[in-house]
Amino acid sequence: MGVPERLAGRMSMAEQHEYLRARFSRRTMIRGGAVTLGAVTGGAFVPGATARAAVPTARTAPAAEAVDGALAAPFGRHLAYGTDPRTEMTVSWQVPVAVRKPFIRIGAHPWDLSRRIDAEVRTLFTPAGVGAGGNHTQYYLHARLTHLRPGRTYYYGVGHQGFDPAEPHLLGTLGTFTTAPAHPQPFTFTAFGDEGVSYHALANNSLLLGQNPAFHLHAGDIAYGDPAGQGRADDTGFDARVWDQFLAQTESVAKSVPWMPAYGNHDMEAWYAPHGYGGEEARWSLPDNGPDRKNLPGVYSFTYGNTAVIALDANDVSFEIPANLGISGGTQTKWLEARLKKYRAARDIDFVVVFFHHCAYCTSTAHASEGGVRQEWVPLFEKYTVDLVINGHNHQYERTDVIKGGTVAKKLPIGGTAYPETEGVVYVTAGAAGRSLYAFSAPQSYEGHEHEVDSVASFVNLKDGKRNETVDWSRVRYLDYSFLRVDVTPAPKGRLATLTVRGIAESGERVDHFTVARRAK
């Protein structure tokens, strides 16, 4: 990506960012003819509400001239919840060139889109030399909607001057979304990690849509614009244009299902910001209730019905890939404990689901387990009896037994039930969303093809390097493209509420299923 390899290996993410900014000077940027990143306008569903400001970075070139808006169609629509999924939603999209006066129309019916809200523009410039190809400018647009009604389906269309989705010939471009209900109801969500752009990723997305999920969790390594994934800037394969392909690929699902990502090692891109997340901040509008918006823009939480969901940034604690190791100064872990304590005390929250990229427990021959996660977060997961932990990073499906204190607290066969209040935590690696697959050191073992073994040889990444370990907690291992489906069933106070968790193969076959049960408050 522009930093010599002899230097990159000794530099932090922030140091690489400064090197690139110094090398690709203001004069170079001006010749490129585009801004780096800047806000234009923001909007909300009701007059007077305001949108979150765009990521603050310096303008390094004049803005490109806008073209006739009738010649440019929006693409790559994707949704994300605000802090309160019952009343807040952000609609995001791209345009291929600069356009004038971008906006969203929204209403309760496709024939009633009279409410029009201005959109915020975040312009991302990548100069030739930083990545593959020549100068490339991307235009990301965001409209934050507030004061929505719980449990309501809304119709929306995105446009700009010259392209109005309310025009009869453009009604086919409309999308919908549904806000979270005011009170707990049964619902489904899906999850995976390590998607990228491929036929398999597209096939998984098609299956996701058929599950009718309320939302989707992406456990990091989203598009692979940076294919090396070391948080280093010497990767000559970096290509920002991959994001255009990715968002077009996911639009069939993400235009109606909130797409909630966590950031992985391939999501650190040194050019855009010292922490590597400037590009992500341009592309996504996520809940802003995390501990450190400056350094950890991908850390947040939200609640849907009786379930709380927490997104973490494992780059902050990764010994294996240390480009951002310790970037939060410990604030993320403190915030996590405070959030877990809050949710466990809340009368209307039964389940807590945590997702992030690097695996706490996995036996892949590629990355295996992350010792930083075990050291920093696993004790908190056990202290506050987290119901389900979802990871990516390793490109396969693997599920543990119930774990507590680093050992098997209870064997959890396919079809079994875990009771986290008294037993421990179940960890699922769902990293087979579309990128090339990894391998196991032990035979596969999944529904209908079970091959139980007493132990599996693996390793864990520690501060001083890899340490081999032999583990007995690897219960299900499946080596093909797949994703996770979770069905949440609330219950009256004192009865058992459940999470029914299924591993679904790209073929649609079920490769694993188990239940997490907890007495409803």
C-alpha positions as CSV (number, residue, x, y, z in Angstrom):
1,M,0.0,0.0,0.0
2,G,3.0,2.3,-0.2
3,V,5.2,1.7,2.9
4,P,8.4,-0.3,2.2
5,E,8.3,-3.8,3.8
6,R,11.5,-3.2,5.8
7,L,9.7,-0.4,7.6
8,A,6.1,-1.6,7.8
9,G,7.0,-4.5,10.0
10,R,8.3,-2.2,12.7
11,M,5.5,0.5,12.5
12,S,2.2,0.8,14.2
13,M,-1.0,1.5,12.3
14,A,-0.7,5.2,13.3
15,E,2.9,5.4,12.2
16,Q,2.1,3.9,8.8
17,H,-0.7,6.4,8.3
18,E,1.6,9.3,8.9
19,Y,4.2,7.8,6.5
20,L,1.6,7.5,3.7
21,R,0.3,11.0,4.3
22,A,3.8,12.4,4.1
23,R,4.7,10.5,1.0
24,F,1.6,11.3,-0.9
25,S,1.8,15.0,-0.5
26,R,-0.8,17.7,-0.8
27,R,0.5,18.4,-4.3
28,T,-0.1,14.8,-5.3
29,M,-3.6,15.0,-3.9
30,I,-4.5,18.2,-5.8
31,R,-3.5,16.5,-9.0
32,G,-5.9,13.7,-8.1
33,G,-8.8,16.1,-8.1
34,A,-11.0,15.0,-5.2
35,V,-11.5,15.5,-1.5
36,T,-10.3,12.9,1.0
37,L,-13.3,12.9,3.4
38,G,-15.8,15.5,4.3
39,A,-19.4,16.1,5.4
40,V,-21.9,18.0,3.3
41,T,-25.2,17.8,5.0
42,G,-27.1,15.6,7.4
43,G,-30.8,14.8,8.1
44,A,-33.2,13.1,10.3
45,F,-36.7,11.8,10.1
46,V,-38.3,14.7,11.9
47,P,-37.4,18.4,11.5
48,G,-34.9,19.7,13.9
49,A,-33.0,16.4,14.5
50,T,-29.4,16.3,13.4
51,A,-27.2,13.6,11.9
52,R,-23.8,12.6,13.3
53,A,-21.0,14.6,11.7
54,A,-18.8,12.8,9.1
55,V,-15.4,11.6,10.0
56,P,-13.1,14.7,10.4
57,T,-10.1,14.5,8.0
58,A,-8.4,17.2,6.1
59,R,-9.5,18.2,2.6
60,T,-6.6,17.5,0.3
61,A,-8.0,18.4,-3.1
62,P,-10.9,20.3,-4.7
63,A,-14.2,18.5,-4.9
64,A,-15.0,16.8,-8.3
65,E,-17.7,18.5,-10.5
66,A,-21.1,16.9,-10.3
67,V,-22.5,15.3,-13.4
68,D,-26.1,15.2,-14.7
69,G,-27.9,13.3,-11.9
70,A,-30.2,11.5,-14.3
71,L,-27.1,9.6,-15.5
72,A,-26.1,8.3,-12.1
73,A,-28.1,5.7,-10.2
74,P,-27.5,5.0,-6.5
75,F,-26.2,1.5,-5.5
76,G,-25.0,-0.4,-2.5
77,R,-27.8,0.4,-0.1
78,H,-27.3,-0.8,3.4
79,L,-29.0,-0.2,6.7
80,A,-27.8,0.1,10.3
81,Y,-29.6,0.6,13.5
82,G,-29.1,3.8,15.6
83,T,-28.7,3.6,19.3
84,D,-32.4,2.6,19.7
85,P,-33.5,0.1,17.0
86,R,-37.1,0.7,17.9
87,T,-37.0,4.3,16.7
88,E,-33.7,4.9,14.8
89,M,-32.3,3.7,11.4
90,T,-29.6,4.9,9.1
91,V,-29.9,4.3,5.4
92,S,-26.6,4.4,3.5
93,W,-25.7,4.1,-0.1
94,Q,-23.2,5.0,-2.8
95,V,-23.2,6.9,-6.1
96,P,-20.6,6.4,-8.8
97,V,-19.9,10.1,-9.3
98,A,-20.5,13.3,-7.4
99,V,-24.2,14.3,-7.5
100,R,-26.1,17.4,-6.3
101,K,-28.5,17.5,-3.4
102,P,-28.7,13.8,-2.4
103,F,-31.7,12.8,-0.3
104,I,-33.9,10.0,1.0
105,R,-37.7,9.8,0.7
106,I,-39.6,7.8,3.3
107,G,-43.2,6.9,4.1
108,A,-45.5,4.2,5.4
109,H,-46.6,3.3,1.9
110,P,-44.8,3.1,-1.5
111,W,-47.3,5.7,-2.9
112,D,-46.7,8.1,-0.1
113,L,-43.0,9.2,0.0
114,S,-43.6,12.9,0.6
115,R,-41.1,13.1,3.5
116,R,-37.8,14.1,2.0
117,I,-34.6,14.4,4.1
118,D,-31.2,15.6,2.9
119,A,-28.4,13.1,3.0
120,E,-24.9,13.4,4.4
121,V,-22.0,12.9,1.9
122,R,-18.7,11.3,3.0
123,T,-16.2,11.4,0.1
124,L,-13.3,9.0,0.2
125,F,-10.3,9.5,-2.0
126,T,-7.6,6.9,-2.6
127,P,-4.6,8.2,-4.7
128,A,-2.7,6.1,-7.2
129,G,0.3,4.5,-5.4
130,V,-1.6,3.8,-2.2
131,G,-3.6,1.0,-3.8
132,A,-4.1,-0.8,-7.0
133,G,-5.1,1.2,-10.0
134,G,-5.2,5.0,-10.4
135,N,-6.8,7.7,-8.3
136,H,-10.2,6.6,-7.1
137,T,-12.9,8.6,-5.4
138,Q,-15.9,7.0,-3.7
139,Y,-19.1,8.8,-2.6
140,Y,-20.9,7.4,0.4
141,L,-24.2,8.9,1.5
142,H,-26.1,8.5,4.8
143,A,-29.5,9.5,6.0
144,R,-30.1,9.1,9.8
145,L,-33.8,8.6,10.6
146,T,-35.1,9.2,14.1
147,H,-38.4,9.3,15.9
148,L,-39.6,6.3,14.0
149,R,-42.4,4.1,15.3
150,P,-41.6,0.7,16.9
151,G,-42.5,-2.4,14.9
152,R,-43.4,-0.4,11.8
153,T,-42.4,-1.2,8.2
154,Y,-41.3,1.9,6.2
155,Y,-40.8,2.3,2.5
156,Y,-37.9,4.5,1.3
157,G,-36.1,5.6,-1.8
158,V,-32.7,7.3,-2.2
159,G,-31.9,9.8,-4.9
160,H,-30.4,13.2,-5.8
161,Q,-31.1,16.0,-8.2
162,G,-32.1,14.4,-11.5
163,F,-32.9,11.0,-9.9
164,D,-36.1,11.0,-7.8
165,P,-37.2,7.6,-6.6
166,A,-40.8,8.9,-6.3
167,E,-41.0,9.2,-10.1
168,P,-43.2,6.3,-11.6
169,H,-40.4,4.8,-13.6
170,L,-38.1,4.6,-10.6
171,L,-40.5,3.0,-8.1
172,G,-38.7,-0.3,-8.6
173,T,-35.8,1.2,-6.8
174,L,-37.7,1.5,-3.5
175,G,-36.6,-0.5,-0.4
176,T,-38.2,-1.3,3.0
177,F,-37.1,-1.7,6.6
178,T,-38.9,-2.6,9.8
179,T,-38.0,-1.1,13.2
180,A,-37.6,-3.2,16.3
181,P,-40.8,-4.0,18.2
182,A,-41.8,-2.1,21.4
183,H,-42.1,-5.3,23.4
184,P,-40.3,-8.7,23.2
185,Q,-41.5,-11.0,20.3
186,P,-40.0,-14.0,18.6
187,F,-37.4,-13.0,16.0
188,T,-34.5,-14.4,14.0
189,F,-31.0,-12.9,13.3
190,T,-28.2,-14.2,11.2
191,A,-24.4,-13.9,11.5
192,F,-21.1,-14.7,9.7
193,G,-17.6,-13.3,9.2
194,D,-15.0,-13.2,6.5
195,E,-17.1,-12.5,3.5
196,G,-15.3,-10.7,0.7
197,V,-16.5,-10.7,-2.9
198,S,-17.2,-14.1,-4.5
199,Y,-19.7,-16.5,-5.8
200,H,-19.9,-18.2,-2.4
201,A,-20.5,-14.8,-0.7
202,L,-23.3,-14.1,-3.1
203,A,-24.9,-17.5,-2.5
204,N,-24.7,-17.1,1.3
205,N,-26.4,-13.7,1.0
206,S,-29.2,-15.2,-1.0
207,L,-29.8,-17.8,1.7
208,L,-29.7,-15.1,4.4
209,L,-32.5,-13.3,2.8
210,G,-34.6,-16.4,2.9
211,Q,-34.2,-16.7,6.7
212,N,-36.1,-13.4,7.1
213,P,-33.8,-12.1,9.7
214,A,-34.5,-9.0,11.8
215,F,-30.8,-8.0,11.5
216,H,-27.5,-9.5,10.4
217,L,-24.2,-9.5,12.3
218,H,-20.9,-9.4,10.3
219,A,-18.1,-10.6,12.5
220,G,-15.3,-8.7,10.7
221,D,-13.1,-9.0,7.6
222,I,-15.9,-7.4,5.6
223,A,-14.8,-6.8,1.9
224,Y,-11.1,-7.5,1.8
225,G,-10.0,-4.2,0.2
226,D,-6.8,-5.0,2.0
227,P,-6.1,-8.7,1.2
228,A,-3.1,-9.0,3.5
229,G,-4.8,-8.3,6.7
230,Q,-1.7,-7.5,8.8
231,G,-2.6,-3.9,9.5
232,R,0.4,-3.0,7.4
233,A,0.6,-0.5,4.6
234,D,3.1,-2.4,2.4
235,D,0.3,-4.5,0.8
236,T,0.5,-3.8,-2.9
237,G,-2.8,-5.7,-3.4
238,F,-4.9,-3.0,-1.5
239,D,-7.8,-2.0,-3.7
240,A,-10.5,0.4,-2.5
241,R,-12.6,-0.5,-5.5
242,V,-13.4,-3.9,-3.9
243,W,-15.8,-2.0,-1.6
244,D,-17.9,-0.9,-4.6
245,Q,-18.3,-4.6,-5.6
246,F,-18.9,-5.7,-2.0
247,L,-21.7,-3.2,-1.3
248,A,-23.4,-4.0,-4.7
249,Q,-23.1,-7.7,-3.8
250,T,-24.8,-7.3,-0.3
251,E,-27.5,-4.9,-1.4
252,S,-30.1,-7.6,-2.0
253,V,-30.1,-8.3,1.7
254,A,-28.7,-5.1,3.4
255,K,-31.2,-2.8,1.8
256,S,-33.9,-4.3,4.0
257,V,-32.0,-6.0,6.8
258,P,-29.8,-3.9,9.1
259,W,-26.2,-5.0,8.5
260,M,-24.3,-4.6,11.7
261,P,-20.5,-5.2,11.4
262,A,-17.6,-5.6,13.8
263,Y,-14.1,-4.7,12.4
264,G,-11.5,-7.4,11.7
265,N,-7.8,-7.3,10.8
266,H,-8.6,-6.9,7.0
267,D,-10.7,-3.8,7.9
268,M,-7.7,-1.8,9.0
269,E,-6.6,0.4,6.1
270,A,-3.7,2.6,6.9
271,W,-4.1,5.4,4.4
272,Y,-7.4,6.8,5.7
273,A,-6.8,7.4,9.4
274,P,-4.1,6.7,12.1
275,H,-6.3,3.8,13.5
276,G,-7.0,2.4,10.0
277,Y,-10.7,2.9,10.3
278,G,-11.2,6.1,8.3
279,G,-12.5,4.2,5.3
280,E,-14.9,2.2,7.5
281,E,-16.2,5.4,9.0
282,A,-17.0,6.7,5.5
283,R,-18.9,3.5,4.6
284,W,-20.8,2.7,7.7
285,S,-23.0,4.7,10.2
286,L,-23.2,2.6,13.3
287,P,-24.6,3.3,16.8
288,D,-22.4,5.9,18.6
289,N,-22.7,4.5,22.1
290,G,-19.3,2.9,22.3
291,P,-16.5,3.8,24.7
292,D,-14.2,5.7,22.3
293,R,-15.5,7.0,18.9
294,K,-12.1,8.4,18.1
295,N,-10.2,5.1,18.2
296,L,-12.9,2.5,18.3
297,P,-15.6,3.5,15.9
298,G,-16.7,-0.1,15.4
299,V,-17.5,-0.8,19.1
300,Y,-21.2,-0.4,20.1
301,S,-24.2,-2.1,21.4
302,F,-28.0,-2.3,20.8
303,T,-31.0,-4.2,22.1
304,Y,-33.7,-5.9,20.1
305,G,-36.6,-7.2,22.1
306,N,-35.2,-9.3,25.0
307,T,-31.7,-9.6,23.5
308,A,-28.7,-7.3,23.9
309,V,-26.0,-7.4,21.3
310,I,-22.4,-6.1,21.8
311,A,-19.9,-5.5,19.0
312,L,-16.2,-5.4,20.0
313,D,-13.0,-4.6,18.2
314,A,-10.6,-7.5,18.8
315,N,-7.8,-5.7,17.0
316,D,-7.4,-3.8,20.3
317,V,-6.4,-7.0,22.1
318,S,-4.8,-9.1,19.4
319,F,-1.4,-10.6,20.0
320,E,-1.4,-12.3,16.6
321,I,-1.8,-9.1,14.5
322,P,-0.7,-6.3,16.8
323,A,-1.1,-3.2,14.5
324,N,-3.7,-1.8,16.8
325,L,-2.9,-3.7,20.0
326,G,-3.7,-1.6,23.0
327,I,-5.2,1.3,21.0
328,S,-8.0,1.8,23.5
329,G,-5.7,1.9,26.6
330,G,-8.0,-0.5,28.3
331,T,-11.2,1.6,27.9
332,Q,-12.8,-1.0,25.7
333,T,-12.6,-3.7,28.3
334,K,-13.9,-1.4,31.0
335,W,-16.8,-0.4,28.8
336,L,-17.5,-4.0,28.1
337,E,-17.8,-4.9,31.8
338,A,-20.0,-1.9,32.4
339,R,-22.2,-2.8,29.5
340,L,-22.5,-6.5,30.6
341,K,-23.3,-5.4,34.2
342,K,-26.0,-3.1,32.9
343,Y,-27.6,-5.6,30.6
344,R,-27.6,-8.4,33.3
345,A,-29.3,-6.0,35.7
346,A,-32.0,-4.9,33.1
347,R,-35.4,-6.4,33.8
348,D,-36.3,-6.5,30.1
349,I,-33.1,-8.2,28.9
350,D,-32.8,-12.0,29.0
351,F,-30.0,-12.8,26.5
352,V,-26.6,-11.2,25.8
353,V,-24.9,-12.0,22.5
354,V,-21.3,-10.7,21.9
355,F,-19.6,-10.7,18.5
356,F,-16.2,-9.7,17.3
357,H,-13.5,-11.0,14.9
358,H,-10.6,-12.9,16.4
359,C,-11.6,-16.2,18.0
360,A,-11.5,-17.0,21.7
361,Y,-11.6,-20.7,21.0
362,C,-10.9,-22.3,17.6
363,T,-8.7,-25.1,16.2
364,S,-8.1,-23.9,12.7
365,T,-4.6,-24.6,11.3
366,A,-4.5,-20.9,10.2
367,H,-5.2,-18.5,13.1
368,A,-6.6,-20.9,15.8
369,S,-7.3,-19.0,19.1
370,E,-6.4,-15.5,20.2
371,G,-4.8,-15.3,23.6
372,G,-5.5,-11.6,24.0
373,V,-9.3,-12.3,23.8
374,R,-8.9,-15.0,26.4
375,Q,-6.9,-12.8,28.7
376,E,-9.1,-9.6,28.4
377,W,-12.6,-10.7,27.7
378,V,-13.3,-14.3,28.4
379,P,-13.3,-13.8,32.2
380,L,-16.0,-11.1,31.8
381,F,-18.0,-13.4,29.5
382,E,-18.0,-16.0,32.3
383,K,-18.6,-13.5,35.1
384,Y,-21.7,-12.1,33.4
385,T,-22.8,-15.4,31.9
386,V,-22.8,-14.3,28.3
387,D,-25.2,-16.5,26.3
388,L,-23.5,-16.7,22.9
389,V,-20.1,-15.5,21.5
390,I,-19.8,-15.3,17.7
391,N,-16.5,-14.9,15.9
392,G,-15.0,-15.0,12.4
393,H,-11.3,-14.8,11.5
394,N,-10.9,-18.6,10.8
395,H,-12.6,-19.5,7.5
396,Q,-14.7,-22.4,8.7
397,Y,-17.6,-23.3,11.1
398,E,-16.6,-24.5,14.5
399,R,-18.6,-24.7,17.7
400,T,-17.3,-25.5,21.2
401,D,-18.8,-27.3,24.2
402,V,-19.8,-25.2,27.1
403,I,-16.6,-23.6,28.5
404,K,-15.8,-22.2,31.8
405,G,-12.3,-21.5,33.2
406,G,-10.7,-22.7,30.1
407,T,-12.1,-26.2,30.4
408,V,-15.2,-28.1,29.3
409,A,-17.9,-27.4,31.9
410,K,-20.4,-29.5,30.0
411,K,-20.3,-31.4,26.7
412,L,-22.8,-30.0,24.3
413,P,-23.7,-32.5,21.6
414,I,-25.6,-31.5,18.4
415,G,-29.1,-30.9,19.5
416,G,-28.1,-30.3,23.1
417,T,-29.1,-27.4,25.5
418,A,-26.8,-25.1,27.4
419,Y,-27.7,-23.2,30.5
420,P,-25.2,-20.3,30.8
421,E,-26.5,-19.1,34.2
422,T,-25.0,-22.2,35.8
423,E,-22.7,-23.8,33.3
424,G,-20.6,-21.6,31.1
425,V,-20.3,-20.0,27.6
426,V,-20.6,-21.4,24.1
427,Y,-18.4,-20.0,21.3
428,V,-19.1,-20.3,17.6
429,T,-16.7,-19.5,14.8
430,A,-18.8,-18.6,11.7
431,G,-16.0,-17.4,9.3
432,A,-17.0,-19.2,6.1
433,A,-19.1,-16.5,4.5
434,G,-17.2,-16.4,1.2
435,R,-13.4,-16.2,1.3
436,S,-11.2,-19.3,0.6
437,L,-11.5,-21.9,3.3
438,Y,-8.9,-23.0,5.9
439,A,-8.4,-26.4,7.4
440,F,-8.7,-28.4,10.6
441,S,-6.1,-30.6,12.3
442,A,-8.8,-33.1,13.3
443,P,-11.6,-34.7,11.2
444,Q,-14.7,-32.8,10.4
445,S,-17.7,-33.6,12.7
446,Y,-21.1,-32.1,12.0
447,E,-24.8,-33.0,11.9
448,G,-25.3,-36.3,10.2
449,H,-21.5,-36.8,9.9
450,E,-20.4,-36.9,13.5
451,H,-16.8,-37.9,14.3
452,E,-16.1,-37.5,17.9
453,V,-12.5,-37.3,19.1
454,D,-11.1,-37.0,22.6
455,S,-8.7,-34.2,21.8
456,V,-7.6,-31.8,19.0
457,A,-4.1,-30.5,18.5
458,S,-4.1,-26.7,18.1
459,F,-2.4,-23.5,19.3
460,V,-3.1,-20.1,20.9
461,N,-1.5,-16.8,19.9
462,L,0.2,-15.2,22.9
463,K,2.2,-12.0,23.4
464,D,5.5,-13.9,23.0
465,G,4.3,-16.0,20.0
466,K,2.3,-19.2,19.4
467,R,1.9,-21.9,22.1
468,N,0.8,-25.3,21.1
469,E,-2.2,-26.8,23.1
470,T,-4.3,-29.9,23.0
471,V,-7.9,-29.1,23.6
472,D,-11.1,-31.1,24.3
473,W,-13.7,-28.4,23.7
474,S,-14.0,-28.6,19.9
475,R,-17.5,-30.2,19.4
476,V,-18.5,-29.3,15.8
477,R,-16.2,-28.8,12.8
478,Y,-17.5,-28.1,9.3
479,L,-15.3,-27.0,6.4
480,D,-17.5,-25.4,3.8
481,Y,-19.3,-22.2,3.3
482,S,-22.0,-21.5,5.9
483,F,-23.6,-19.0,8.2
484,L,-25.3,-18.8,11.6
485,R,-29.1,-18.5,12.2
486,V,-30.4,-17.7,15.7
487,D,-34.1,-17.9,16.6
488,V,-35.0,-16.0,19.8
489,T,-38.1,-17.1,21.7
490,P,-39.1,-14.9,24.7
491,A,-41.0,-16.4,27.6
492,P,-43.2,-15.3,30.5
493,K,-41.4,-14.4,33.7
494,G,-40.0,-17.5,35.3
495,R,-40.3,-19.7,32.2
496,L,-37.4,-20.6,29.9
497,A,-36.6,-18.2,27.1
498,T,-34.5,-19.8,24.3
499,L,-31.9,-19.1,21.6
500,T,-32.1,-21.8,19.0
501,V,-28.8,-21.7,17.1
502,R,-28.3,-23.4,13.7
503,G,-25.3,-23.7,11.4
504,I,-26.6,-23.5,7.9
505,A,-24.5,-24.6,4.9
506,E,-24.4,-22.9,1.5
507,S,-26.5,-25.8,0.3
508,G,-29.2,-24.9,2.8
509,E,-28.5,-28.0,4.9
510,R,-28.3,-27.8,8.6
511,V,-24.8,-28.7,9.9
512,D,-25.3,-28.0,13.6
513,H,-28.0,-27.0,16.0
514,F,-28.2,-26.4,19.8
515,T,-30.2,-24.4,22.3
516,V,-29.3,-21.8,24.9
517,A,-31.9,-21.5,27.6
518,R,-32.3,-18.9,30.4
519,R,-35.1,-18.2,32.8
520,A,-37.0,-15.1,31.7
521,K,-36.9,-12.2,34.1
